[in-house]
Amino acid sequence: MLLRRDGIIANHKRIYRLYADAKLQVRKRLKRRVALGRGEVAPAVTSINEKWSLDFVDDTLHNNRRIRILNVVDDFRCEALAIEVDTSISGGRVARVLDQIADERDGYPKTIIMDNGTELTSLAMLAWSAKTRVQLHYIAPGKPTQNAFIESFNGKFRDECLSDNIFSSIEEARAIIEEWRIDYNENRPHRSLGQLTPAAFAAKQISPKTVYS
């Protein structure tokens, strides 16, 4: 799709042969076995701001200092709304990131899917939920498949960004990760979006701001 968008027309078998010869494949990670009975399947989203998903990812700098990364995505348009990077991120920090996204984008979501981490079950997040009237939906402990969209995004993020870079500082990590997020939103077509990029798909959508009192 990217080649065709640039005006390069070639048989897909030839493209795949060159892709394989250049060893561009990303090795698939082994999936953990999960127990049967994964709970109710979440209904498919049908509009923007119907459901956001968020999760934390951990990595380290070159000096082995741990960094914490918050990923926030809109499930309907497959868009990475924000990737926040720091040495630690509190529940209050998560709430501020969500407020910033709502101010810059299309308002607040109806529901946010997340796990049961201490930052996400904090009083700060519960107060934010009451203030904005956003429903916080916590997945069952030990059931990451109940938040499958963000788990898939985290896998791409780790394979294509974190595993390919060694960060010398928190500032460098923020710059490289933000560059990857912009590329993900603006240049990568998604099959579920009719081979549009998240940015192109989002530009077609109209959503009124959610107002709270």
N, C-alpha and C positions, 0 to 999 in steps of 0.2 A: 504493500500500500504506500509506503514512503517513497519508493522508487517511482511508482506510477504518478504520484503527486508531483514529483520533480520532472516528469516528462520522459522517464526512461521506461521503455516497454520491452519486456523480455519474458520468455516462457518461465513459468514458476518452477519447473523442474530444473532448469539451468540455474536459476537463482538459488535454489536449495542446494544444488551440487557445489556451487562456489561457497555458499554459507558453511557447508560441512567441511570442505577442503580447507577453509580458513580457520576452522575450529572455533567458530563464533558461538557455538551452543553453550548455554548456561546449564551446568550440571544440576539436575533436579535434586532437591533435598529429600531425604528419606522422611516419609510421613509417620508420625507416631500412631500406633494403634489406638482407637478410641472405643469405649464401651458402647454396646447397643443401647438404644433408648436415649436419643439425643434431645428429647423434648420436642415441643411443637415447632414446626417449620415456620419461620417468619414469612408473612405475606410479601409478595413482590411490591416494591415501591412504585408509585405512578406519577410522582411530581417532585420537584426540587423542594428541599426543606421538609420533606415528609420524615426522613430519617437520616441522621448523621451517625457515623461510627467513629469511635476513638480508642486508642490503645497506646501503651508505652513500649518502646524498644530500647534496649541497652546496648552500649558500645563503649570502646575505650579509646583514649588518645594515644599518641606515640609513647608517652611516658607512663602508660598503663593507668592513667587517671580515668575513672569511670564517668561516662556522660549518660544523661537521660534524655530520651527523645519522645515527644508527644506527637502522634499522627492523628489528624482529624480529616475525615473524608465525607463527602456527600454521596450516599449510595446510589441515588437516581442518576446522577450525571458523571459518576466515576471520577470525581474531581478531588484532588488533594487540596483541601481548604487551607490547611496550615501544617507546618512541621516545626515545632518548637524545640530548641536544643539548649540544654544547660546541664550543669553538674547535678542539679536537683530541681524538681518541679512540684510545688505544693498544690493542694486543692484550690487555694485562692488564686494561684497562678493559672491553673486550668480554666477557672471561671473567667479570668481576665482575657485569656486567649479566645475563648468562645464569644465574649462580648465584642472583641475586636473584629472577629470574623463576621458577626451579625451586622456591625456598623459598616463594614466595607462591602458586604455582599448583599444578600436578599432577605435579611431578617433572621429570626431564630427558627430552629427546626421544631417540629412537633415532638419528636422523640430522639434521644441519643442512646445508642447501644454501647455498653461498656462492661468491663469486668468488675470484680469486687475489691480492687486495690484500695489501700488506705487513703490515697489521695482522692479517689473518686467517690468514696463513701464518707468523706469528711463533712463536718458541719458547714464549711464554706460552700461546698457543692450543693448540699441540701438547701441552704439559704438561697443560693443562686437559682435553683430549680423553682423554689416557691416564688421568687421575685419575677422570673421571666415566664413562668408557667410552661416550662419545658419539661416533659416527662423523662425521667432518668430510668432506663430499663437495664437492670443488671442481669447478666447471664448467670446461669448456674455455676457454682464453683467447679473448676476442673473441666468445663465444657467450652473450650474455645471455638468449637464448630458452631455454636450458637451465635457467634459474631464472625461468620465466615468471610464477609467482605473485607473487613479490616485485616483479618489474618492473611488473606490473599495479597492485599496491598503490602503488608509488612514483609511478605516473602519476596516480592519484587524489589522493594526498597532495600532489603538487606543484600540480595544477590547482585543488584545493579549499581548500588551506591556504597553501602557500608563495606561490603566485602572487596570492593575495587579501590578503596581509598584508605590511606593512613593519615589521620589528622594530627598535625603537630600542635594545634591549639584549638580552643573552643571557637574562636573567631573564624578560623579556617574551616572548621566543621560546619558552622552555620552557613558560610558562603557557598561551599560545595553542595551541601544538602539543599539549600534554597535553589541553586542552579538546576539541580536534578528535579526538584518539584515543578519548577517552571517548564522544563522540558517535558515532563510527564503530562502536564496539563495542556500545553500548547502545541506539542509536536507529535504526540503518540496517538494514533487512531485506535479506537476500541470497537470490537465487533458488536458488543451489546449496544453501542451508540450508532449503529449503522455506518461504521468505519469513520466516524467523526472523532475529532479530538475532544476532550472534556471542555476546553475553552470554546470551541466552535459550537458544541452542543448546548452549552450554557447560554451562549449568545442568542440562541433561538427561543429560550424560555423567558417567560414573564411571570414574576411572582411578587405580589404586594408585600410590603414590610409587615412583619408581625409586631403589633403594638401591645405593650403591657402597661398597666397602671400601677 
